[in-house]
Amino acid sequence: EPVVDAVALGEGEMILADVLDRIKNNLPLTDCPGLLVRTPDGVIDTGDRELITELDQIPAPDFSDYAFERYLTPTKLPLVSSRGCPNQCIFCNDRPFWKRYRRRSAENVFREIKEQLERYPFVNFLDFQDSLVNGDIRELSRLADLIIESGIPVQWSGQAVIRKEMTPELMTRLKQSGCVCMAYGVETPSSSLMLKVGKVMSRDADINAIADAHAKTGLGVVYNFMFGLPDQLHYGLGRQP
């Protein structure tokens, strides 16, 4: 495409800031890490840029130019508390992009929640877009406590991974903080097959115990399954009725 001068690979925040600074100072882009740059002699790969390790340094998104009324859910706002996932699932398209798991602090996420709700008081639901919101149980628990202590009337939901730390006590606090549902990527009920596809965090988890915890607390739950995984026929999961 002749209109494309460069493409950022992976995380774009620091790359974009660097590109703008170089353009402002009339400097070349061919040594700016993280880009594919078009030149008269062809496309140049400038190499990888180091991942952002401290996600707290990234400013909160600015939705001031959005026409919320044109969306199907105008009172819902997206939010991200982490990047990547500790699991190494072979089918995941997020893993190659984010490389490894990193999380914002609970205090930083809570600060964004407060700021966004003050800017957009009509918003009543936060949709966490993380690969999983429970990659760091301590920070998730801390965030729930901060929301509860503040008394902010907001609902939220997110994706999660099956892990033994999802206890009734934790789910009770999550529900008190406004969580209405957790969506788990179970993929398969076979623990050995979980490990084969890379779900290492779930190896000691009891799916039935987590289901019971959701039932006891009344916290909504969604289970995602995959069919056609390697060796799945061996477990009788792919047989025709």
GROMACS elastic network, one bead per residue, 0.5 to 0.9 nm:
[ bonds ]
;  ai    aj funct       b0    kb
    1     4     6  0.57199   500
    1     5     6  0.87795   500
    2     5     6  0.75011   500
    2    38     6  0.89429   500
    4     7     6  0.75074   500
    4    37     6  0.87928   500
    4    38     6  0.76540   500
    5    36     6  0.84749   500
    5    37     6  0.60949   500
    5    38     6  0.53436   500
    5    39     6  0.81362   500
    6    29     6  0.83959   500
    6    35     6  0.63811   500
    6    36     6  0.53952   500
    6    38     6  0.60247   500
    6    43     6  0.87903   500
    7    34     6  0.84273   500
    7    35     6  0.55276   500
    7    36     6  0.51241   500
    7    37     6  0.66890   500
    7    38     6  0.88614   500
    8    11     6  0.76411   500
    8    12     6  0.60995   500
    8    15     6  0.68291   500
    8    16     6  0.78591   500
    8    34     6  0.58471   500
    8    36     6  0.65998   500
    8    37     6  0.88844   500
    9    12     6  0.71738   500
    9    15     6  0.87402   500
    9    34     6  0.54884   500
    9    35     6  0.59013   500
    9    36     6  0.74730   500
    9    48     6  0.78517   500
    9    49     6  0.85086   500
    9    97     6  0.85471   500
   10    34     6  0.74918   500
   10    48     6  0.87678   500
   10    49     6  0.85226   500
   10    51     6  0.87861   500
   10    96     6  0.89982   500
   10    97     6  0.57477   500
   10    98     6  0.69850   500
   10    99     6  0.89783   500
   11    14     6  0.74875   500
   11    15     6  0.74778   500
   11    34     6  0.85366   500
   11    49     6  0.86192   500
   11    51     6  0.74504   500
   11    52     6  0.79571   500
   11    97     6  0.79978   500
   11    98     6  0.74943   500
   12    15     6  0.50489   500
   12    16     6  0.57559   500
   12    17     6  0.84594   500
   12    34     6  0.83994   500
   13    16     6  0.53987   500
   13    17     6  0.64152   500
   13    18     6  0.87511   500
   13    58     6  0.79106   500
   14    17     6  0.51254   500
   14    18     6  0.61271   500
   14    19     6  0.85818   500
   14    49     6  0.88775   500
   14    52     6  0.81707   500
   15    18     6  0.50954   500
   15    19     6  0.61007   500
   15    20     6  0.86627   500
   15    32     6  0.77572   500
   15    33     6  0.74349   500
   15    34     6  0.65537   500
   15    35     6  0.78237   500
   15    49     6  0.79730   500
   16    20     6  0.61439   500
   16    21     6  0.85266   500
   17    20     6  0.52833   500
   17    21     6  0.62172   500
   17    22     6  0.86816   500
   18    21     6  0.51262   500
   18    22     6  0.61818   500
   18    23     6  0.86698   500
   18    32     6  0.73299   500
   19    22     6  0.51363   500
   19    23     6  0.61755   500
   19    24     6  0.85515   500
   19    28     6  0.89868   500
   19    29     6  0.68771   500
   19    32     6  0.73587   500
   20    23     6  0.51334   500
   20    24     6  0.60734   500
   20    25     6  0.86190   500
   21    24     6  0.50822   500
   21    25     6  0.62423   500
   21    26     6  0.84869   500
   21    27     6  0.82997   500
   22    25     6  0.51279   500
   22    26     6  0.58169   500
   22    28     6  0.66394   500
   22    29     6  0.69877   500
   22    32     6  0.86261   500
   23    27     6  0.60298   500
   23    28     6  0.76374   500
   23    29     6  0.81592   500
   24    27     6  0.77578   500
   28    31     6  0.69647   500
   28    32     6  0.78317   500
   29    32     6  0.51295   500
   29    33     6  0.85842   500
   29    35     6  0.80493   500
   29    37     6  0.69934   500
   29    46     6  0.84843   500
   30    33     6  0.82425   500
   30    35     6  0.79896   500
   30    36     6  0.83397   500
   30    37     6  0.63188   500
   30    38     6  0.87039   500
   30    39     6  0.84842   500
   30    44     6  0.68838   500
   30    45     6  0.80101   500
   30    46     6  0.61895   500
   31    35     6  0.86144   500
   31    45     6  0.89773   500
   31    46     6  0.57305   500
   31    47     6  0.85403   500
   32    35     6  0.65849   500
   32    46     6  0.61692   500
   32    47     6  0.83122   500
   32    49     6  0.85817   500
   33    45     6  0.84434   500
   33    46     6  0.51047   500
   33    47     6  0.53872   500
   33    48     6  0.57258   500
   33    50     6  0.84168   500
   34    45     6  0.78267   500
   34    46     6  0.60053   500
   34    47     6  0.55928   500
   34    50     6  0.84207   500
   35    44     6  0.80118   500
   35    45     6  0.61051   500
   35    46     6  0.54335   500
   35    47     6  0.69951   500
   35    48     6  0.78429   500
   35    49     6  0.85107   500
   36    43     6  0.63683   500
   36    44     6  0.55588   500
   36    46     6  0.63196   500
   36    47     6  0.83783   500
   37    42     6  0.83325   500
   37    43     6  0.54170   500
   37    44     6  0.51046   500
   37    45     6  0.65732   500
   37    46     6  0.75261   500
   38    41     6  0.80557   500
   38    42     6  0.59636   500
   38    44     6  0.64415   500
   39    42     6  0.51346   500
   39    43     6  0.58529   500
   39    44     6  0.71478   500
   40    43     6  0.82700   500
   41    44     6  0.86745   500
   44    47     6  0.89680   500
   45    48     6  0.86012   500
   46    49     6  0.87632   500
   48    51     6  0.88016   500
   49    52     6  0.89930   500
   50    53     6  0.85593   500
   51    98     6  0.83191   500
   51    99     6  0.82654   500
   51   100     6  0.88913   500
   52    55     6  0.63980   500
   52    57     6  0.89070   500
   52    58     6  0.89677   500
   52   102     6  0.85984   500
   53    56     6  0.89013   500
   53   102     6  0.68165   500
   53   103     6  0.86899   500
   54    57     6  0.59799   500
   54    58     6  0.80312   500
   54   102     6  0.79576   500
   54   103     6  0.80719   500
   54   104     6  0.73541   500
   55    58     6  0.56521   500
   55    81     6  0.86500   500
   55    82     6  0.77992   500
   55    83     6  0.85626   500
   55   102     6  0.73474   500
   55   103     6  0.66108   500
   55   104     6  0.52986   500
   55   105     6  0.82653   500
   56    59     6  0.77451   500
   56   103     6  0.83999   500
   56   104     6  0.53952   500
   56   105     6  0.67900   500
   56   108     6  0.61215   500
   56   109     6  0.82451   500
   58    61     6  0.88865   500
   59    62     6  0.86998   500
   59   112     6  0.88806   500
   60   112     6  0.62320   500
   60   115     6  0.87244   500
   60   116     6  0.84564   500
   61    79     6  0.87532   500
   61   112     6  0.88703   500
   61   116     6  0.88424   500
   62    65     6  0.77869   500
   62    66     6  0.88506   500
   62   116     6  0.87285   500
   63    66     6  0.53823   500
   63    67     6  0.88009   500
   63    68     6  0.89254   500
   63   116     6  0.87923   500
   63   120     6  0.89405   500
   64    67     6  0.83538   500
   64   119     6  0.84169   500
   64   120     6  0.87486   500
   65    68     6  0.89947   500
   66    69     6  0.87178   500
   66    70     6  0.87531   500
   67    70     6  0.57550   500
   67    71     6  0.76053   500
   67    74     6  0.85661   500
   68    71     6  0.56156   500
   68    72     6  0.87103   500
   68    73     6  0.80722   500
   68    75     6  0.76181   500
   68    76     6  0.89690   500
   69    72     6  0.78402   500
   69    73     6  0.81688   500
   69    74     6  0.54341   500
   69    75     6  0.86637   500
   70    73     6  0.85954   500
   70    74     6  0.71932   500
   71    74     6  0.52333   500
   71    75     6  0.89097   500
   72    75     6  0.89966   500
   73    76     6  0.56231   500
   73    77     6  0.86426   500
   74    77     6  0.79465   500
   74   122     6  0.84640   500
   74   123     6  0.75271   500
   75   120     6  0.88201   500
   75   122     6  0.59606   500
   75   124     6  0.56997   500
   75   125     6  0.64033   500
   75   126     6  0.87673   500
   76   122     6  0.88864   500
   76   123     6  0.56936   500
   76   124     6  0.63542   500
   76   126     6  0.57519   500
   76   127     6  0.68256   500
   77   116     6  0.86192   500
   77   123     6  0.67444   500
   77   124     6  0.82002   500
   77   125     6  0.63603   500
   77   126     6  0.50455   500
   77   127     6  0.60559   500
   77   128     6  0.86223   500
   78   125     6  0.86387   500
   78   126     6  0.57928   500
   78   128     6  0.58802   500
   78   129     6  0.64718   500
   79   109     6  0.86173   500
   79   112     6  0.87718   500
   79   113     6  0.83365   500
   79   126     6  0.64040   500
   79   127     6  0.58857   500
   79   129     6  0.59591   500
   79   130     6  0.79870   500
   80    83     6  0.77338   500
   80   104     6  0.86536   500
   80   109     6  0.81586   500
   80   127     6  0.83880   500
   80   128     6  0.54630   500
   80   129     6  0.53327   500
   80   130     6  0.54992   500
   80   133     6  0.87281   500
   81   102     6  0.89558   500
   81   103     6  0.61080   500
   81   104     6  0.54632   500
   81   105     6  0.79327   500
   81   106     6  0.81574   500
   81   108     6  0.87842   500
   81   109     6  0.62337   500
   81   128     6  0.72674   500
   81   129     6  0.80046   500
   81   130     6  0.64458   500
   81   133     6  0.70892   500
   82    85     6  0.83750   500
   82   101     6  0.73237   500
   82   102     6  0.56459   500
   82   104     6  0.57857   500
   82   129     6  0.86921   500
   82   130     6  0.58066   500
   82   131     6  0.78170   500
   82   132     6  0.78062   500
   82   133     6  0.72785   500
   82   135     6  0.83159   500
   83    94     6  0.87992   500
   83    98     6  0.61955   500
   83    99     6  0.87847   500
   83   100     6  0.75407   500
   83   101     6  0.56688   500
   83   102     6  0.52898   500
   83   103     6  0.63057   500
   83   104     6  0.86537   500
   83   130     6  0.64606   500
   83   131     6  0.71649   500
   83   132     6  0.86646   500
   84    87     6  0.87396   500
   84    94     6  0.65828   500
   84    95     6  0.59531   500
   84    96     6  0.88096   500
   84    97     6  0.79679   500
   84    99     6  0.65158   500
   84   100     6  0.52175   500
   84   102     6  0.63926   500
   84   103     6  0.85288   500
   84   130     6  0.77246   500
   84   131     6  0.63954   500
   84   132     6  0.82225   500
   85    88     6  0.74174   500
   85    94     6  0.81974   500
   85    95     6  0.68648   500
   85    98     6  0.82908   500
   85    99     6  0.85372   500
   85   100     6  0.63146   500
   85   102     6  0.77795   500
   85   130     6  0.86987   500
   85   131     6  0.63051   500
   85   132     6  0.68239   500
   85   135     6  0.68903   500
   86   100     6  0.69224   500
   86   101     6  0.54901   500
   86   102     6  0.88185   500
   86   135     6  0.68348   500
   86   199     6  0.87482   500
   86   200     6  0.81281   500
   86   201     6  0.72837   500
   87    95     6  0.85582   500
   87   101     6  0.86574   500
   87   161     6  0.89660   500
   87   198     6  0.60694   500
   87   199     6  0.52832   500
   87   200     6  0.57531   500
   87   201     6  0.61901   500
   87   202     6  0.87704   500
   88    91     6  0.87995   500
   88    92     6  0.79134   500
   88    95     6  0.71341   500
   88   197     6  0.76862   500
   88   199     6  0.63706   500
   88   200     6  0.73483   500
   89    92     6  0.55563   500
   89    95     6  0.78180   500
   89   194     6  0.87488   500
   89   195     6  0.87766   500
   89   196     6  0.86196   500
   89   197     6  0.52945   500
   89   199     6  0.57960   500
   89   200     6  0.85090   500
   90    93     6  0.86724   500
   90    95     6  0.87636   500
   90   196     6  0.86433   500
   90   197     6  0.54625   500
   90   198     6  0.61085   500
   90   199     6  0.89658   500
   91   197     6  0.75479   500
   91   198     6  0.88497   500
   92    95     6  0.58746   500
   92    96     6  0.78912   500
   93    96     6  0.62459   500
   93    97     6  0.71320   500
   94    97     6  0.53149   500
   94    98     6  0.61839   500
   94    99     6  0.81289   500
   94   131     6  0.74834   500
   95    98     6  0.55142   500
   95    99     6  0.54718   500
   95   100     6  0.69529   500
   95   101     6  0.87153   500
   96    99     6  0.52584   500
   96   100     6  0.84369   500
   97   100     6  0.87203   500
   98   101     6  0.73843   500
   98   102     6  0.88316   500
  101   135     6  0.80837   500
  102   135     6  0.89079   500
  103   106     6  0.88753   500
  103   135     6  0.81162   500
  103   136     6  0.76242   500
  103   139     6  0.85634   500
  104   107     6  0.82884   500
  104   108     6  0.64496   500
  104   109     6  0.65940   500
  104   139     6  0.84255   500
  105   108     6  0.52344   500
  105   109     6  0.63948   500
  105   110     6  0.86299   500
  105   139     6  0.64227   500
  105   140     6  0.89966   500
  105   142     6  0.89865   500
  105   143     6  0.84332   500
  106   109     6  0.51803   500
  106   110     6  0.60378   500
  106   111     6  0.85221   500
  106   138     6  0.88813   500
  106   139     6  0.52774   500
  106   140     6  0.68209   500
  106   141     6  0.84685   500
  106   142     6  0.60065   500
  106   144     6  0.85514   500
  106   146     6  0.80289   500
  107   110     6  0.50871   500
  107   111     6  0.60980   500
  107   112     6  0.87390   500
  107   139     6  0.87235   500
  107   142     6  0.81045   500
  107   143     6  0.69517   500
  107   146     6  0.77514   500
  108   111     6  0.50949   500
  108   112     6  0.64512   500
  108   113     6  0.87864   500
  109   112     6  0.51946   500
  109   113     6  0.63111   500
  109   114     6  0.88198   500
  109   143     6  0.75306   500
  110   114     6  0.62760   500
  110   115     6  0.86244   500
  110   143     6  0.65479   500
  110   146     6  0.69901   500
  110   147     6  0.71644   500
  111   114     6  0.52442   500
  111   115     6  0.62088   500
  111   116     6  0.86318   500
  112   115     6  0.50341   500
  112   116     6  0.59636   500
  112   117     6  0.84487   500
  113   116     6  0.53139   500
  113   117     6  0.61433   500
  113   118     6  0.85425   500
  113   126     6  0.84102   500
  114   117     6  0.53356   500
  114   118     6  0.61657   500
  114   119     6  0.86984   500
  114   152     6  0.81800   500
  115   118     6  0.51481   500
  115   119     6  0.62280   500
  115   120     6  0.85997   500
  116   119     6  0.50653   500
  116   120     6  0.59527   500
  116   121     6  0.80267   500
  116   123     6  0.84327   500
  117   120     6  0.50376   500
  117   121     6  0.51187   500
  117   122     6  0.77274   500
  117   123     6  0.63772   500
  117   124     6  0.80362   500
  117   154     6  0.88844   500
  118   121     6  0.55409   500
  120   123     6  0.58041   500
  121   124     6  0.78000   500
  123   126     6  0.79210   500
  123   154     6  0.81886   500
  124   153     6  0.74675   500
  124   154     6  0.51302   500
  124   155     6  0.62919   500
  124   156     6  0.84787   500
  125   154     6  0.57737   500
  125   156     6  0.53699   500
  125   157     6  0.82382   500
  125   178     6  0.89064   500
  126   154     6  0.73857   500
  126   155     6  0.62968   500
  126   157     6  0.68228   500
  126   158     6  0.88327   500
  127   155     6  0.86916   500
  127   156     6  0.56996   500
  127   157     6  0.55055   500
  127   158     6  0.63006   500
  128   131     6  0.88259   500
  128   132     6  0.86152   500
  128   133     6  0.74152   500
  128   156     6  0.72596   500
  128   157     6  0.61432   500
  128   159     6  0.74386   500
  129   132     6  0.80521   500
  129   133     6  0.84751   500
  129   158     6  0.67037   500
  129   159     6  0.75616   500
  130   133     6  0.59522   500
  130   158     6  0.71558   500
  130   159     6  0.67609   500
  130   160     6  0.86366   500
  131   135     6  0.88599   500
  131   158     6  0.85195   500
  131   159     6  0.62859   500
  131   160     6  0.73711   500
  131   161     6  0.88286   500
  132   135     6  0.60026   500
  132   158     6  0.70537   500
  132   161     6  0.62736   500
  132   183     6  0.89644   500
  132   184     6  0.85486   500
  133   136     6  0.76179   500
  133   137     6  0.84891   500
  133   140     6  0.70317   500
  133   158     6  0.62042   500
  133   159     6  0.60086   500
  133   160     6  0.55249   500
  133   161     6  0.81758   500
  134   137     6  0.53492   500
  134   138     6  0.86901   500
  134   139     6  0.83087   500
  134   140     6  0.61526   500
  134   141     6  0.89115   500
  134   159     6  0.81404   500
  134   160     6  0.56694   500
  134   161     6  0.68163   500
  134   163     6  0.87007   500
  134   166     6  0.84801   500
  135   139     6  0.87871   500
  135   140     6  0.82358   500
  135   160     6  0.77797   500
  135   161     6  0.76501   500
  135   201     6  0.89504   500
  136   139     6  0.55962   500
  136   140     6  0.63076   500
  136   141     6  0.87188   500
  137   140     6  0.50387   500
  137   141     6  0.60006   500
  137   142     6  0.84492   500
  137   165     6  0.72566   500
  137   166     6  0.83063   500
  138   141     6  0.51992   500
  138   142     6  0.61058   500
  138   143     6  0.86283   500
  139   143     6  0.60691   500
  139   144     6  0.86115   500
  140   143     6  0.51272   500
  140   144     6  0.63194   500
  140   145     6  0.87515   500
  140   174     6  0.85138   500
  141   144     6  0.51461   500
  141   145     6  0.63380   500
  141   146     6  0.87840   500
  141   170     6  0.69003   500
  141   173     6  0.76016   500
  141   174     6  0.75000   500
  142   145     6  0.50880   500
  142   146     6  0.62612   500
  142   147     6  0.87721   500
  143   146     6  0.50945   500
  143   147     6  0.63086   500
  143   148     6  0.86193   500
  143   174     6  0.89080   500
  143   177     6  0.84987   500
  144   147     6  0.52668   500
  144   148     6  0.61686   500
  144   149     6  0.85997   500
  144   170     6  0.89857   500
  144   173     6  0.63289   500
  144   174     6  0.56128   500
  144   175     6  0.85461   500
  144   176     6  0.77976   500
  144   177     6  0.52250   500
  144   178     6  0.83684   500
  144   179     6  0.87643   500
  145   148     6  0.50686   500
  145   149     6  0.60056   500
  145   150     6  0.85245   500
  145   173     6  0.72391   500
  145   174     6  0.83479   500
  145   176     6  0.88627   500
  145   177     6  0.71285   500
  146   149     6  0.51784   500
  146   150     6  0.61561   500
  146   151     6  0.87493   500
  146   177     6  0.82652   500
  147   150     6  0.51820   500
  147   151     6  0.63349   500
  147   152     6  0.61709   500
  147   153     6  0.86926   500
  147   154     6  0.87687   500
  147   176     6  0.86820   500
  147   177     6  0.54769   500
  147   178     6  0.81244   500
  148   151     6  0.53499   500
  148   152     6  0.71647   500
  148   173     6  0.80771   500
  148   174     6  0.89201   500
  148   176     6  0.65359   500
  148   178     6  0.82536   500
  149   152     6  0.82404   500
  149   177     6  0.87256   500
  150   153     6  0.89612   500
  151   154     6  0.89134   500
  151   177     6  0.83627   500
  152   177     6  0.83137   500
  152   178     6  0.87391   500
  153   177     6  0.84364   500
  153   178     6  0.72962   500
  154   177     6  0.78957   500
  154   178     6  0.57120   500
  154   179     6  0.84926   500
  155   175     6  0.89242   500
  155   177     6  0.76811   500
  155   179     6  0.55899   500
  155   180     6  0.64942   500
  156   177     6  0.85028   500
  156   178     6  0.58129   500
  156   180     6  0.61355   500
  156   181     6  0.75703   500
  157   178     6  0.83511   500
  157   179     6  0.54433   500
  157   180     6  0.58689   500
  157   181     6  0.51386   500
  157   182     6  0.59830   500
  157   183     6  0.80554   500
  158   179     6  0.83079   500
  158   181     6  0.69793   500
  158   182     6  0.54865   500
  158   183     6  0.63252   500
  158   184     6  0.89241   500
  159   181     6  0.86591   500
  159   182     6  0.56893   500
  159   184     6  0.59171   500
  159   185     6  0.76191   500
  159   222     6  0.89674   500
  160   163     6  0.88046   500
  160   182     6  0.62295   500
  160   183     6  0.57836   500
  160   185     6  0.68595   500
  161   183     6  0.81352   500
  161   184     6  0.53217   500
  161   185     6  0.59358   500
  161   186     6  0.73239   500
  161   199     6  0.86780   500
  161   201     6  0.75722   500
  161   202     6  0.71407   500
  162   165     6  0.87350   500
  162   166     6  0.76355   500
  162   184     6  0.63488   500
  162   185     6  0.73341   500
  162   186     6  0.67154   500
  162   201     6  0.74497   500
  162   202     6  0.53532   500
  162   203     6  0.88619   500
  162   205     6  0.62732   500
  162   206     6  0.78758   500
  162   207     6  0.68396   500
  162   210     6  0.76414   500
  163   166     6  0.60377   500
  163   201     6  0.63043   500
  163   202     6  0.50864   500
  163   203     6  0.79134   500
  163   204     6  0.70691   500
  163   206     6  0.74881   500
  163   207     6  0.82419   500
  163   210     6  0.81626   500
  164   167     6  0.70247   500
  164   202     6  0.76664   500
  164   204     6  0.65792   500
  164   206     6  0.65388   500
  164   207     6  0.85933   500
  164   209     6  0.83066   500
  164   210     6  0.76280   500
  165   170     6  0.80354   500
  165   205     6  0.82461   500
  166   169     6  0.82058   500
  166   170     6  0.62616   500
  166   171     6  0.67334   500
  166   209     6  0.89555   500
  166   210     6  0.65014   500
  166   213     6  0.79456   500
  167   170     6  0.52874   500
  167   171     6  0.62389   500
  167   172     6  0.85799   500
  167   209     6  0.82649   500
  167   210     6  0.69641   500
  167   213     6  0.63333   500
  167   214     6  0.88424   500
  168   171     6  0.50541   500
  168   172     6  0.59820   500
  168   173     6  0.87004   500
  168   210     6  0.80044   500
  168   212     6  0.83210   500
  168   214     6  0.71291   500
  168   216     6  0.71871   500
  168   217     6  0.65846   500
  169   172     6  0.51902   500
  169   173     6  0.65707   500
  169   174     6  0.88107   500
  169   213     6  0.85069   500
  169   217     6  0.86240   500
  170   173     6  0.52335   500
  170   174     6  0.62302   500
  170   175     6  0.86865   500
  171   175     6  0.60705   500
  171   176     6  0.84825   500
  171   179     6  0.87179   500
  171   213     6  0.73396   500
  171   214     6  0.71759   500
  171   217     6  0.67059   500
  171   218     6  0.89769   500
  171   219     6  0.70498   500
  172   175     6  0.51941   500
  172   176     6  0.62204   500
  172   177     6  0.87076   500
  172   213     6  0.89469   500
  172   214     6  0.88875   500
  172   216     6  0.89337   500
  172   217     6  0.57742   500
  172   218     6  0.85136   500
  172   219     6  0.78127   500
  173   177     6  0.61874   500
  173   178     6  0.88363   500
  173   179     6  0.87797   500
  174   177     6  0.50987   500
  174   178     6  0.66277   500
  174   179     6  0.54273   500
  174   180     6  0.83735   500
  174   219     6  0.83733   500
  175   178     6  0.52305   500
  175   180     6  0.62781   500
  175   181     6  0.84138   500
  175   217     6  0.77847   500
  175   218     6  0.81916   500
  175   219     6  0.61965   500
  176   179     6  0.71259   500
  179   182     6  0.78117   500
  179   219     6  0.74774   500
  179   220     6  0.85051   500
  180   218     6  0.87651   500
  180   219     6  0.58456   500
  180   220     6  0.56430   500
  180   221     6  0.83914   500
  181   219     6  0.58628   500
  181   221     6  0.52124   500
  181   222     6  0.73342   500
  182   219     6  0.76869   500
  182   220     6  0.63428   500
  182   222     6  0.62561   500
  182   223     6  0.86226   500
  183   220     6  0.85196   500
  183   221     6  0.57698   500
  183   223     6  0.58541   500
  183   224     6  0.72502   500
  184   187     6  0.86877   500
  184   221     6  0.75492   500
  184   222     6  0.60620   500
  184   224     6  0.60597   500
  184   225     6  0.89694   500
  185   188     6  0.87585   500
  185   222     6  0.85728   500
  185   223     6  0.61859   500
  185   225     6  0.67382   500
  185   226     6  0.88536   500
  186   189     6  0.69881   500
  186   194     6  0.82670   500
  186   199     6  0.88706   500
  186   202     6  0.87115   500
  186   207     6  0.84716   500
  186   223     6  0.61779   500
  186   224     6  0.56355   500
  186   225     6  0.57198   500
  186   226     6  0.81636   500
  187   190     6  0.89717   500
  187   194     6  0.76121   500
  187   223     6  0.81773   500
  187   224     6  0.58977   500
  187   227     6  0.77079   500
  187   229     6  0.86321   500
  188   191     6  0.76877   500
  188   193     6  0.70105   500
  188   194     6  0.64928   500
  188   224     6  0.87557   500
  188   225     6  0.59875   500
  188   226     6  0.66550   500
  188   227     6  0.80887   500
  188   229     6  0.84756   500
  188   232     6  0.83383   500
  188   237     6  0.87911   500
  189   193     6  0.80858   500
  189   194     6  0.77712   500
  189   207     6  0.79279   500
  189   225     6  0.86736   500
  190   193     6  0.52207   500
  190   194     6  0.61850   500
  190   195     6  0.88893   500
  190   232     6  0.87897   500
  190   235     6  0.79148   500
  191   195     6  0.65408   500
  191   196     6  0.88219   500
  191   199     6  0.88908   500
  191   202     6  0.77864   500
  191   203     6  0.61888   500
  191   204     6  0.84695   500
  191   205     6  0.87607   500
  192   195     6  0.52859   500
  192   196     6  0.64224   500
  192   197     6  0.89984   500
  192   203     6  0.80214   500
  193   197     6  0.63596   500
  193   198     6  0.86140   500
  193   199     6  0.86688   500
  193   229     6  0.83918   500
  193   230     6  0.79334   500
  193   231     6  0.74851   500
  193   232     6  0.76628   500
  194   197     6  0.54288   500
  194   198     6  0.63015   500
  194   199     6  0.51200   500
  194   200     6  0.72749   500
  194   202     6  0.74203   500
  194   203     6  0.72891   500
  195   199     6  0.52350   500
  195   200     6  0.55989   500
  195   201     6  0.88458   500
  195   202     6  0.81316   500
  195   203     6  0.68113   500
  196   199     6  0.75848   500
  196   200     6  0.87969   500
  196   230     6  0.82042   500
  197   200     6  0.86593   500
  197   229     6  0.80447   500
  197   230     6  0.80777   500
  198   201     6  0.86246   500
  199   202     6  0.57625   500
  199   203     6  0.71293   500
  200   203     6  0.54973   500
  200   204     6  0.86936   500
  201   204     6  0.74953   500
  201   205     6  0.79750   500
  202   205     6  0.50738   500
  202   206     6  0.82308   500
  202   207     6  0.89625   500
  203   206     6  0.86647   500
  205   208     6  0.89586   500
  205   209     6  0.82318   500
  205   210     6  0.82245   500
  206   209     6  0.52681   500
  206   210     6  0.64748   500
  206   211     6  0.87354   500
  207   210     6  0.51912   500
  207   211     6  0.61561   500
  207   212     6  0.86195   500
  208   212     6  0.60997   500
  208   213     6  0.85541   500
  209   212     6  0.50435   500
  209   213     6  0.61650   500
  209   214     6  0.87210   500
  210   214     6  0.62910   500
  210   215     6  0.86305   500
  211   214     6  0.51836   500
  211   215     6  0.62733   500
  211   216     6  0.87274   500
  211   221     6  0.81157   500
  212   216     6  0.61172   500
  212   217     6  0.86309   500
  213   216     6  0.51516   500
  213   217     6  0.62145   500
  213   218     6  0.83631   500
  213   219     6  0.84329   500
  214   217     6  0.52992   500
  214   218     6  0.57064   500
  214   219     6  0.51775   500
  214   220     6  0.67815   500
  214   221     6  0.68861   500
  215   218     6  0.52326   500
  215   219     6  0.69813   500
  215   220     6  0.82425   500
  215   221     6  0.89160   500
  216   219     6  0.80664   500
  217   220     6  0.88376   500
  218   221     6  0.89721   500
  226   229     6  0.68376   500
  227   232     6  0.74898   500
  227   237     6  0.75881   500
  227   238     6  0.69516   500
  228   231     6  0.82054   500
  228   232     6  0.62374   500
  228   233     6  0.76658   500
  228   237     6  0.84912   500
  228   238     6  0.68492   500
  229   232     6  0.53659   500
  229   233     6  0.82889   500
  230   233     6  0.78895   500
  230   234     6  0.89294   500
  231   234     6  0.52746   500
  231   235     6  0.71753   500
  232   235     6  0.53900   500
  232   236     6  0.67911   500
  232   237     6  0.57959   500
  232   238     6  0.64173   500
  233   236     6  0.50301   500
  233   237     6  0.56261   500
  233   239     6  0.66919   500
  234   237     6  0.75808   500
  234   238     6  0.83148   500
  235   238     6  0.79106   500
  236   239     6  0.56842   500
  237   240     6  0.88934   500
